[in-house]
Amino acid sequence: MSPATAAAAAHAAPAALTARAGLAYGLLGLPLAFVALPLYVLLPNHYARAFGMPLATLGAVLLAARLFDALTDPLLGRLSDHLFGRSPRAVLRAGAVSAAVLALGLGGLLFPPVQSPSGLVAWALAALVVTYAAYSQLGIAHQAWGARLGGDEVQRSRIVGWREAAALAGVVLASVLPPWAGLPALWAAFAVALAAGWWAWTRAPRPAPGAAGAARPGVRDAPGRHPGLWRPWGQAAFRRLLLVFVLNGIASAIPATLVLFFVQDGLQAPAAQEPLFLGAYFLCAALSIPLWLRAVARWGLARAWLAGMLLAVAAFSWTAGLGAGDAGAFLAVCALSGVALGTDLALPGALLAGVVAAGGDAGRHEGAYFGWWNFATKLNLALAAGLALPLLGWLGYTPGTRSAQGLQVLAWAYAMLPCALKLLAAAALYGLLLRPQRARAAGAPALSRGPF
């Protein structure tokens, strides 16, 4: 048995993950998701309504900050691999620094010390860049830690499931605090949760030392000073999976950016109902994760993800026909869409961990893979904010409008465009991943039980 084969075998069979160990690892997902809601959902609405920042300016600021954030993620992934090469303790120390910067950065964004239009734009851009960098470093290191714990597809799904279940609890908490307790309570709760999550992480299972064996044949490092940075692109399986992930991510990023505009103007719902919609969406996602893990054991990761995509389209497409007074119908859509969200949260990361292990890179290059993975995530969010918001303004929608044309534009951008993109992602998942695997050999294992 070659060193790479031995390392892969050892990596694929860790001890079973106990509930205590899963919670210790996954708890940091709560504050990371908690802060993601203000950063990606609340801030655009907050700056547009509280400070009167024009949508075009707001979109440009968010686009610039998120593009810069996305471009740094691969480098932060390489930094994560370097820290793992030293020791898990080095990863935890760097995480503590990032957590402190993240808490301070969020406070500066929620309570900017400047109010002039030009000063506010400059402050928002600088604070976003710093806060995003700290958030990304902490998140990439945490994701890579989970991938390094190894296991088969069910084990990998459970590891990601613990992280995402805690994340959903954080999102629900972040969605109900602002309207009920205000932004100061939001920031205080986040700081406490972040400290608790980091402390629990220090007591989580430690990844095994990285293997020094060779990678799978056919996967080569790129030339240059930092070959590991580009290594994931040498895997066709990674490129195919990333394409599906990007298409699906754009479909999710658009409604995430526009949801509060739709609730406040399209549904004309009172502010007190906003937590109900977001809470139902994320609570149903959290409750659905155990069901989707059972589906993984029965169907495999990719087929379960495809089922979730189709359920999302079937549930969310009804939103385009909703209008003022349809809060009850929208609540039902949120609940069903939340069930579908469970697959987007728990399954793609587990698929990526399988790609890393199948390529012979387990215990060596997880940071590089998750760096590019997060790059794609941020690019989706940047495009959603930087393109959707100015486009809405150009087509006639302004926050607070009651014009039929403006509300129709908002409804179609919020509902139908994401559904079309989700169907495109489902077609790519089937055509690029599932169908080729079935065609290769009738006796071969299913897609998600091996490399694809």
PyMOL commands that set and color helices and strands:
alter all, ss='L'
color gray80, all
select helices_A, chain A and resi 3-12+19-26+29-50+55-86+88-110+117-148+153-181+183-201+227-234+236-266+271-299+301-321+327-358+366-395+404-440+447-449
alter helices_A, ss='H'
color red, helices_A
deselect
rebuild
show_as cartoon
